[in-house]
Amino acid sequence: MSTRRAGTSSKRDSQATGRVLALRFVRSLGFSVHDFEIAEQALRQGPDDDVLPSAVFWRVMQKSYEDARALDHWHTLTLIDAHRALLIKGEGGDFRAAREASSSHEIQEIMALGSVFSSRSVSAVKVVSGGCCPPCDALDDRCYSFSQALNELPIPRVCTASWCTCTWVAQDGD
Ligand SMILES: [Zn+2]
């Protein structure tokens, strides 16, 4: 993935907006403006070099992401993926892989919660579309086994909206 691109004025405007958003995301996920600036500086190759805010965000988050993956902290992975996808989308980039990763981590979080709360038997997941788009709405309330959901990842794959707003919820067993 490229971390920078040539700057025209409109690109610079959207990049400035993206930078503010990336800063906000970094802070909401427990890091400081200083952490962001250090990462930005590290990625910059010259004084006038533009660095994509999504790349800076990813650099700040990478260690947390790896730690979360090692510890199966699915919720953290879901959050980082979703925020990263939003930033890439704002830059006009291909955000599908990041958005799909957030959906798949969401499913794994539900699977993990099902085994933590033994009083509750979670057997599967279902789609809540909330009026996202017609293809997603057609899946509303549909149940998937965990492996089916992970393999097919119908949301966000079937989505025709610019940003899939669907979510997975636990389907209680018994
Ligand atoms: Zn949709």
py3Dmol code that shows the C-alpha trace and the ligand (Angstrom):
import py3Dmol

protein = """\
ATOM      1  CA  MET A   1       0.000   0.000   0.000  1.00  0.00           C
ATOM      2  CA  SER A   2       1.273   3.457  -0.922  1.00  0.00           C
ATOM      3  CA  THR A   3       1.676   5.847   1.981  1.00  0.00           C
ATOM      4  CA  ARG A   4       1.838   9.065   0.014  1.00  0.00           C
ATOM      5  CA  ARG A   5       0.737  10.743  -3.181  1.00  0.00           C
ATOM      6  CA  ALA A   6       1.291  13.903  -5.156  1.00  0.00           C
ATOM      7  CA  GLY A   7      -0.499  16.924  -3.721  1.00  0.00           C
ATOM      8  CA  THR A   8      -2.921  19.046  -5.708  1.00  0.00           C
ATOM      9  CA  SER A   9      -4.912  21.697  -3.853  1.00  0.00           C
ATOM     10  CA  SER A  10      -8.160  19.716  -3.672  1.00  0.00           C
ATOM     11  CA  LYS A  11      -6.266  16.643  -2.604  1.00  0.00           C
ATOM     12  CA  ARG A  12      -4.537  18.752   0.024  1.00  0.00           C
ATOM     13  CA  ASP A  13      -7.908  19.963   1.333  1.00  0.00           C
ATOM     14  CA  SER A  14      -9.286  16.466   1.641  1.00  0.00           C
ATOM     15  CA  GLN A  15      -6.012  15.338   3.154  1.00  0.00           C
ATOM     16  CA  ALA A  16      -6.256  18.090   5.786  1.00  0.00           C
ATOM     17  CA  THR A  17      -9.785  16.925   6.619  1.00  0.00           C
ATOM     18  CA  GLY A  18      -8.547  13.335   6.728  1.00  0.00           C
ATOM     19  CA  ARG A  19      -5.721  14.322   9.048  1.00  0.00           C
ATOM     20  CA  VAL A  20      -8.141  15.897  11.536  1.00  0.00           C
ATOM     21  CA  LEU A  21     -10.278  12.765  11.408  1.00  0.00           C
ATOM     22  CA  ALA A  22      -7.256  10.475  11.821  1.00  0.00           C
ATOM     23  CA  LEU A  23      -6.088  12.535  14.811  1.00  0.00           C
ATOM     24  CA  ARG A  24      -9.538  12.207  16.368  1.00  0.00           C
ATOM     25  CA  PHE A  25      -9.562   8.435  15.791  1.00  0.00           C
ATOM     26  CA  VAL A  26      -6.075   8.025  17.260  1.00  0.00           C
ATOM     27  CA  ARG A  27      -7.134   9.943  20.390  1.00  0.00           C
ATOM     28  CA  SER A  28     -10.384   8.011  20.747  1.00  0.00           C
ATOM     29  CA  LEU A  29      -8.358   4.786  20.658  1.00  0.00           C
ATOM     30  CA  GLY A  30      -6.090   5.877  23.510  1.00  0.00           C
ATOM     31  CA  PHE A  31      -3.173   7.651  21.819  1.00  0.00           C
ATOM     32  CA  SER A  32      -2.074  11.280  21.849  1.00  0.00           C
ATOM     33  CA  VAL A  33      -1.554  13.969  19.232  1.00  0.00           C
ATOM     34  CA  HIS A  34       2.137  13.573  19.980  1.00  0.00           C
ATOM     35  CA  ASP A  35       2.025   9.867  19.083  1.00  0.00           C
ATOM     36  CA  PHE A  36       0.398  10.861  15.795  1.00  0.00           C
ATOM     37  CA  GLU A  37       3.023  13.499  15.028  1.00  0.00           C
ATOM     38  CA  ILE A  38       5.888  11.118  15.760  1.00  0.00           C
ATOM     39  CA  ALA A  39       4.430   8.529  13.391  1.00  0.00           C
ATOM     40  CA  GLU A  40       3.788  11.192  10.743  1.00  0.00           C
ATOM     41  CA  GLN A  41       7.361  12.403  11.002  1.00  0.00           C
ATOM     42  CA  ALA A  42       8.712   8.885  10.718  1.00  0.00           C
ATOM     43  CA  LEU A  43       6.773   8.294   7.481  1.00  0.00           C
ATOM     44  CA  ARG A  44       7.667  11.655   5.934  1.00  0.00           C
ATOM     45  CA  GLN A  45      10.630  11.451   3.578  1.00  0.00           C
ATOM     46  CA  GLY A  46      11.076  15.176   2.978  1.00  0.00           C
ATOM     47  CA  PRO A  47       9.872  18.453   4.567  1.00  0.00           C
ATOM     48  CA  ASP A  48       7.068  18.878   1.984  1.00  0.00           C
ATOM     49  CA  ASP A  49       6.179  15.228   1.725  1.00  0.00           C
ATOM     50  CA  ASP A  50       2.479  14.476   2.167  1.00  0.00           C
ATOM     51  CA  VAL A  51       1.739  11.383   4.141  1.00  0.00           C
ATOM     52  CA  LEU A  52      -1.670   9.760   3.950  1.00  0.00           C
ATOM     53  CA  PRO A  53      -3.531  10.097   7.270  1.00  0.00           C
ATOM     54  CA  SER A  54      -4.613   6.444   7.030  1.00  0.00           C
ATOM     55  CA  ALA A  55      -0.941   5.422   6.857  1.00  0.00           C
ATOM     56  CA  VAL A  56      -0.120   7.518   9.936  1.00  0.00           C
ATOM     57  CA  PHE A  57      -3.119   6.054  11.772  1.00  0.00           C
ATOM     58  CA  TRP A  58      -1.965   2.541  10.875  1.00  0.00           C
ATOM     59  CA  ARG A  59       1.567   3.188  12.060  1.00  0.00           C
ATOM     60  CA  VAL A  60       0.273   4.453  15.422  1.00  0.00           C
ATOM     61  CA  MET A  61      -2.046   1.471  15.769  1.00  0.00           C
ATOM     62  CA  GLN A  62       0.163  -1.312  14.466  1.00  0.00           C
ATOM     63  CA  LYS A  63       1.623  -2.409  17.812  1.00  0.00           C
ATOM     64  CA  SER A  64      -1.819  -2.435  19.470  1.00  0.00           C
ATOM     65  CA  TYR A  65      -3.170  -4.356  16.512  1.00  0.00           C
ATOM     66  CA  GLU A  66      -0.480  -7.032  16.753  1.00  0.00           C
ATOM     67  CA  ASP A  67      -0.928  -7.295  20.532  1.00  0.00           C
ATOM     68  CA  ALA A  68      -4.694  -7.581  20.131  1.00  0.00           C
ATOM     69  CA  ARG A  69      -4.256 -10.304  17.540  1.00  0.00           C
ATOM     70  CA  ALA A  70      -1.901 -12.244  19.807  1.00  0.00           C
ATOM     71  CA  LEU A  71      -4.406 -11.997  22.679  1.00  0.00           C
ATOM     72  CA  ASP A  72      -7.585 -12.542  20.621  1.00  0.00           C
ATOM     73  CA  HIS A  73      -8.884  -9.099  21.583  1.00  0.00           C
ATOM     74  CA  TRP A  74     -11.410  -9.093  18.793  1.00  0.00           C
ATOM     75  CA  HIS A  75     -13.135  -5.895  19.781  1.00  0.00           C
ATOM     76  CA  THR A  76      -9.897  -3.908  19.517  1.00  0.00           C
ATOM     77  CA  LEU A  77      -9.214  -5.423  16.091  1.00  0.00           C
ATOM     78  CA  THR A  78     -12.757  -4.599  14.951  1.00  0.00           C
ATOM     79  CA  LEU A  79     -12.404  -0.976  16.036  1.00  0.00           C
ATOM     80  CA  ILE A  80      -8.999  -0.428  14.454  1.00  0.00           C
ATOM     81  CA  ASP A  81     -10.084  -2.058  11.164  1.00  0.00           C
ATOM     82  CA  ALA A  82     -13.293  -0.020  10.988  1.00  0.00           C
ATOM     83  CA  HIS A  83     -11.555   3.290  11.691  1.00  0.00           C
ATOM     84  CA  ARG A  84      -8.816   2.481   9.204  1.00  0.00           C
ATOM     85  CA  ALA A  85     -11.385   1.604   6.545  1.00  0.00           C
ATOM     86  CA  LEU A  86     -13.164   4.931   7.102  1.00  0.00           C
ATOM     87  CA  LEU A  87      -9.924   6.868   6.680  1.00  0.00           C
ATOM     88  CA  ILE A  88      -8.968   4.994   3.482  1.00  0.00           C
ATOM     89  CA  LYS A  89     -12.485   5.613   2.146  1.00  0.00           C
ATOM     90  CA  GLY A  90     -12.113   9.346   2.842  1.00  0.00           C
ATOM     91  CA  GLU A  91      -8.885   9.304   0.814  1.00  0.00           C
ATOM     92  CA  GLY A  92     -10.644   7.664  -2.122  1.00  0.00           C
ATOM     93  CA  GLY A  93      -8.719   4.434  -1.608  1.00  0.00           C
ATOM     94  CA  ASP A  94      -9.843   0.819  -1.659  1.00  0.00           C
ATOM     95  CA  PHE A  95     -11.124   0.262   1.858  1.00  0.00           C
ATOM     96  CA  ARG A  96     -12.860  -3.103   1.269  1.00  0.00           C
ATOM     97  CA  ALA A  97     -10.178  -5.298   2.848  1.00  0.00           C
ATOM     98  CA  ALA A  98     -10.167  -3.214   6.030  1.00  0.00           C
ATOM     99  CA  ARG A  99     -13.972  -3.065   6.184  1.00  0.00           C
ATOM    100  CA  GLU A 100     -14.197  -6.838   5.626  1.00  0.00           C
ATOM    101  CA  ALA A 101     -11.615  -7.432   8.332  1.00  0.00           C
ATOM    102  CA  SER A 102     -13.707  -5.386  10.763  1.00  0.00           C
ATOM    103  CA  SER A 103     -16.776  -7.485   9.924  1.00  0.00           C
ATOM    104  CA  SER A 104     -14.908 -10.756  10.341  1.00  0.00           C
ATOM    105  CA  HIS A 105     -13.390  -9.656  13.672  1.00  0.00           C
ATOM    106  CA  GLU A 106     -16.871  -8.694  14.821  1.00  0.00           C
ATOM    107  CA  ILE A 107     -18.023 -12.282  14.184  1.00  0.00           C
ATOM    108  CA  GLN A 108     -15.032 -13.656  16.082  1.00  0.00           C
ATOM    109  CA  GLU A 109     -15.817 -11.348  18.986  1.00  0.00           C
ATOM    110  CA  ILE A 110     -19.341 -12.770  19.181  1.00  0.00           C
ATOM    111  CA  MET A 111     -17.956 -16.327  19.041  1.00  0.00           C
ATOM    112  CA  ALA A 112     -15.551 -15.537  21.894  1.00  0.00           C
ATOM    113  CA  LEU A 113     -18.261 -13.891  24.015  1.00  0.00           C
ATOM    114  CA  GLY A 114     -20.431 -16.955  23.569  1.00  0.00           C
ATOM    115  CA  SER A 115     -17.797 -19.131  25.189  1.00  0.00           C
ATOM    116  CA  VAL A 116     -17.067 -16.621  27.987  1.00  0.00           C
ATOM    117  CA  PHE A 117     -20.663 -16.338  29.161  1.00  0.00           C
ATOM    118  CA  SER A 118     -21.443 -19.989  29.576  1.00  0.00           C
ATOM    119  CA  SER A 119     -24.961 -19.218  30.821  1.00  0.00           C
ATOM    120  CA  ARG A 120     -25.696 -17.964  27.379  1.00  0.00           C
ATOM    121  CA  SER A 121     -25.390 -20.326  24.501  1.00  0.00           C
ATOM    122  CA  VAL A 122     -24.581 -18.438  21.338  1.00  0.00           C
ATOM    123  CA  SER A 123     -24.870 -20.726  18.358  1.00  0.00           C
ATOM    124  CA  ALA A 124     -24.711 -18.430  15.384  1.00  0.00           C
ATOM    125  CA  VAL A 125     -24.861 -14.853  14.222  1.00  0.00           C
ATOM    126  CA  LYS A 126     -27.458 -12.879  12.389  1.00  0.00           C
ATOM    127  CA  VAL A 127     -27.411  -9.804  10.226  1.00  0.00           C
ATOM    128  CA  VAL A 128     -28.974  -6.532  11.333  1.00  0.00           C
ATOM    129  CA  SER A 129     -29.150  -4.294   8.287  1.00  0.00           C
ATOM    130  CA  GLY A 130     -30.970  -1.253   9.641  1.00  0.00           C
ATOM    131  CA  GLY A 131     -31.946  -0.026   6.183  1.00  0.00           C
ATOM    132  CA  CYS A 132     -28.406  -0.061   4.770  1.00  0.00           C
ATOM    133  CA  CYS A 133     -29.232  -0.816   1.133  1.00  0.00           C
ATOM    134  CA  PRO A 134     -31.617  -3.212  -0.714  1.00  0.00           C
ATOM    135  CA  PRO A 135     -29.189  -6.209  -0.936  1.00  0.00           C
ATOM    136  CA  CYS A 136     -28.297  -5.861   2.762  1.00  0.00           C
ATOM    137  CA  ASP A 137     -31.945  -5.369   3.738  1.00  0.00           C
ATOM    138  CA  ALA A 138     -32.736  -8.669   2.012  1.00  0.00           C
ATOM    139  CA  LEU A 139     -30.371 -10.351   4.513  1.00  0.00           C
ATOM    140  CA  ASP A 140     -31.854  -8.608   7.555  1.00  0.00           C
ATOM    141  CA  ASP A 141     -32.403 -11.047  10.433  1.00  0.00           C
ATOM    142  CA  ARG A 142     -30.882 -13.940   8.470  1.00  0.00           C
ATOM    143  CA  CYS A 143     -28.898 -16.441  10.533  1.00  0.00           C
ATOM    144  CA  TYR A 144     -25.464 -17.759   9.665  1.00  0.00           C
ATOM    145  CA  SER A 145     -23.322 -20.354  11.410  1.00  0.00           C
ATOM    146  CA  PHE A 146     -20.034 -18.869  12.531  1.00  0.00           C
ATOM    147  CA  SER A 147     -18.035 -20.565   9.790  1.00  0.00           C
ATOM    148  CA  GLN A 148     -20.601 -19.681   7.146  1.00  0.00           C
ATOM    149  CA  ALA A 149     -20.556 -16.043   8.222  1.00  0.00           C
ATOM    150  CA  LEU A 150     -16.753 -15.918   8.258  1.00  0.00           C
ATOM    151  CA  ASN A 151     -16.374 -17.598   4.879  1.00  0.00           C
ATOM    152  CA  GLU A 152     -19.140 -15.793   3.033  1.00  0.00           C
ATOM    153  CA  LEU A 153     -18.913 -12.490   4.889  1.00  0.00           C
ATOM    154  CA  PRO A 154     -22.160 -11.414   3.214  1.00  0.00           C
ATOM    155  CA  ILE A 155     -21.883  -8.090   4.967  1.00  0.00           C
ATOM    156  CA  PRO A 156     -20.223  -5.975   3.723  1.00  0.00           C
ATOM    157  CA  ARG A 157     -19.685  -7.999   0.498  1.00  0.00           C
ATOM    158  CA  VAL A 158     -23.204  -7.759  -0.914  1.00  0.00           C
ATOM    159  CA  CYS A 159     -23.499  -4.110   0.026  1.00  0.00           C
ATOM    160  CA  THR A 160     -24.176  -1.501  -2.649  1.00  0.00           C
ATOM    161  CA  ALA A 161     -24.091   1.500  -0.302  1.00  0.00           C
ATOM    162  CA  SER A 162     -20.932   3.597  -0.114  1.00  0.00           C
ATOM    163  CA  TRP A 163     -20.445   2.421   3.478  1.00  0.00           C
ATOM    164  CA  CYS A 164     -22.097  -0.716   4.813  1.00  0.00           C
ATOM    165  CA  THR A 165     -23.837   0.116   8.083  1.00  0.00           C
ATOM    166  CA  CYS A 166     -24.868  -3.477   8.817  1.00  0.00           C
ATOM    167  CA  THR A 167     -23.784  -5.278  11.923  1.00  0.00           C
ATOM    168  CA  TRP A 168     -23.673  -8.830  13.294  1.00  0.00           C
ATOM    169  CA  VAL A 169     -25.468  -9.786  16.487  1.00  0.00           C
ATOM    170  CA  ALA A 170     -25.417 -12.998  18.490  1.00  0.00           C
ATOM    171  CA  GLN A 171     -28.102 -15.566  17.780  1.00  0.00           C
ATOM    172  CA  ASP A 172     -28.922 -17.332  21.043  1.00  0.00           C
ATOM    173  CA  GLY A 173     -29.114 -21.100  20.887  1.00  0.00           C
ATOM    174  CA  ASP A 174     -31.558 -23.414  22.698  1.00  0.00           C
TER     175      ASP A 174
END
"""
ligand_1 = """\
1
ZN
Zn -25.550 -2.373 2.571
"""
view = py3Dmol.view(width=600, height=400)
view.addModel(protein, "pdb")
view.setStyle({"model": 0}, {"cartoon": {"style": "trace"}})
view.addModel(ligand_1, "xyz")
view.setStyle({"model": 1}, {"stick": {}})
view.zoomTo()
view.show()
